[in-house]
Amino acid sequence: MLDIDISPLITEDEIKTRVQEMGAELTDKFNGKDVVAICVLKGSIMFFADLIREIKTDVVCEFLGLSSYKDAMTSSGEVKMTSDVNTSLNGKHVLIVEDIVDTGLTMQYLQNNLNNRKPASITTASLLLKPDALKCDCKVDMVGFKIPNDFVVGYGLDYGGQYRNLPFIGQVSSLN
């Protein structure tokens, strides 16, 4: 296992409470609509699984892979699609579920790409947002938590493929 120092930033209970709140809001928004919820792999898997269980209306679940990291901690600024959804989005209400929006470049790329598929609407839900790291004007409709521009792990977010299984969000204070 990689040796890093992690300080708790957002507790498991805080995450559960906020995800329930977001799920209730999305239930109201999407009630009676044809919804496709898209999990942005891999980091969003924990948030996605918990969030869709809190949405009390039918949703089709899809998965999409994007990459913008040149190494374990640094974004390259170039977004690449590594896997795509298998469902037509034409006329559907799309919910993008993302773990974290930092530069915003990935979200902007994804919104533009999915908008070309003629959905009825696109709504974005991100567990985390780093306002100070944004490099573009991307739309994030629903944010779980705003955090400082520090590297974080846990609850799906990783460092070198590890620490995704932590039940909380932790701030990486040093690499050993």
Summary of the structure (lengths in Angstrom):
residues: 176
radius of gyration: 15.6
end to end distance: 11.4
largest distance: 50.9
contacts: 558
relative contact order: 0.23
helix: 24%
strand: 39%
